[in-house]
């Protein structure tokens, strides 16, 4: 489906959009949000661009606010939208654990650990009764009582990656372990804890992608929404009632399929979205198929990053390839198969000494 050279071209396309200070916007001169910047940095790491990935993570760490949050949008290094969202606060943990699995740089882990800790401490402060996490901070600094399913599924993975980093550093964080247990239960058993955004495909597959729903339950969940969201030969819709397929959602669905033990179906989805590939290895964001039109007319770093992460996961090319496809490779707290994953810490994960 994709050769090594093609994947390297996609990594180069992401690198070409990186700014001199390490920032990774959606595209040159465009907006930057912390979640997508982490995803793009992970893709750079997969492609061997470790220095660029480190620069992106350090850029984020420098801009973290004292309460552990980031702004939801930056342009040219400046805050444009100051809203503090919980999924942005947590996702650096995923990037740092991913980087450790790949590059084994104890200096980077030690340098970024304070930012990871502040971000996840904020996430736990934003947890609502019942286990879900509020999507954003109100102006008075309290958590909004609206919780978003996709963001919470991502935070489930982030808290588990943070717990893995804490074990690596010998600094256990019991509050995170309690938080992820409650969050996992909410994701599996309390659908009313989350705002109804079921028309979005991410709410369909993200509980599987984030590792909260596994085994037969994961397979059943993906089967239930298949005909609503998947367009044969083109990929996955972003929204169920719109004739619009998007590359990032399609590749994230592929990761969820692989995590559910369906690698062949995952490969089909990554193959299906290759109509979005540009000659330089970058990827158009989406395609409105009745109009035969790419929309929006932009090639985003996070779409290309999703392709690289899916390619790595499905090929097993790097030491981090199992991050999304093997939920049992992270601490078991909050999962529905904790007994099976009790030995989560890989023997070669090592230890970062102070």
C-alpha angles and dihedrals in degrees: 000000000000126000124217089253091054092051090049089052090054091050089050090051090055091046090052090063095051115111123231093257092054099263116147109204125181087261135340110305091003135114125295126206122184097237095053092042089058091049091051091048090053089054090051089053091051089054093052094255092130096153091054092048091050090051091052093050092046089050089057094046091053091055099046112121122233093257091058097257135117129209113262092235137025132182123189089351095304128112111253101168110028098193112132111223123190096224090056090050093054107040099078086074090063092050094048094049089047090051091050092052090052109033104019092214107164091184092059093047091050092047094049098039095089090054092047091049095048091048096050092042086058090049091054090049088054094054113120129215106282096038105275120121122234113246097230146000120263119228089263091058097253124122119264109244092230113098123195118214098216093048091047093050088053090049090052088061092042093054091049091049089048090052089051090052090048090055090047090055096040092242107119117202108203092177090062091049091053091045094052092048091055092042092051091052091050093050092051104037111017111061090159089066089074134064114259106256095141092138088072116085093218090067087055101053106020097084086060094042092049091051100244095112115047143159120015092350090058093050091048093049093052092046092052095060099033100104093042095057113018119085108196112243095006109060135242129334117238090213124027096226098046126080091229127117121195130202100220095050090048092053092044088052087052090055090050091049091051090049088052091054097258104118095155091057088046092054090050091057095049089048091048094057096052089099084080093061117113124210093259093054096259121123134231112235099234150341131227099209103195088057096038086229134137111229134217092024095230138100107222128203091223092056090052089045092054089054092051093047091049092048091051093047094049096044098040088224099150139035089254096053093105096055093100101023100049111053089176091067090076132064109294100226110129097011126121093235102046094145092057094050100045091120093054099142108092112235091236096048090101128192134274110223121210 
